[in-house]
Amino acid sequence: MSALRDTLLAQKSDVVLRYPESFRPALWARLNVMLVLGGVIGLYAYALVTLDFDPYRILGGLLRLTDIAAMMLPPTPDGWGRTQLYFEALGQTLAIAFLGTSLAAVLAIPLGFLAARNIVGNRILHFTTRRVMDSVRSIDTLIWALIWINVVGLGPFAGALAIMSSDIAAFAKLMSEAIETADRGPVEGVQASGGSRLERIRFGIVPQVLPIFASQILYFFESNTRSATIIGIVGAGGIGLYLSEEIRVLEWQRAAFLIVMVLLTVAIIDQVSQRLRAAIMGTSRR
């Protein structure tokens, strides 16, 4: 094999000399590369000018950030009563994330089947479902929170609805992709045994995609714990509301305590969800 490779490399120069046009990059390819590179550089320069980029401001901001970090030490809740209040708010944040994630998952299951090409043969219905999901998914959780606050009022209920609205389209897209990649062997086996269309889905597809669904739900719950903290800042309840208030009144030690609480909670949820996902998918964690 090495001898053949050496022979081909030795003949490469002769081949290049005989057929130079085959080894010369096409003009349009080089122009495309230059245009893309020029567009990226131009966009970068435009962003620097539009955003009023100033290295001195960044340096001054880093110095100010150092001062704020020093004022955060040591993190303290400043009293047992406030500690209890913060833990209740943390529990409310977890409840928002859990309720919003579970509602989105349940409502997304039928949409996922409607958006799967191997389930729905009607192109119009399939296309409409996909485009509606794309539209809903383009709206951020924070925007949904502002919308639901105006609909149902301030509080954690608006936060749960915001997470549900933000995640339902993402769940449906991921579920539809999992359904489309399911193995057709079990489906054909159920069909060969006389199973109806509904039975082919129930016994041929659902057992394959159910572990994937469960893994996705766990991942979204972990991510939504952070999102529930953010939307609390705009009045959707949870610990984010207290964090925003403490930063507003410059109580940096209390704010640091809340940040530490959120970080530890997310870390714990991350570890637990990783183990659960590994158990569900049948993989081992090292």
ABEGO torsion letter per residue (X at the ends): XAAAAAAAAAAAAAAAAABAAAABBBAAAAAAAAAAAAAAAAAAAAAAAAAGBBAAAAAAAAAAAAAAAAAAOBBBAGEAAAAAAAAAAAAAAAAAAAAAAAAAAAAAAAAAAAABAAABABAAAAAAAAAAAAAAAABBAAAAAAAAAAAAEBEAAAAAAAAAAAAAAAAAAAAAAAAAABBAAAAAAAAAAGBBAAAAAAAAAAAAAAAAAAAAAAAAAAAAAAAAAAAAAAGAEEAAAAAAAAAAAGBAAAAAAAAAAAAAAAAAAAAAAAAAAAAAAGBBBX
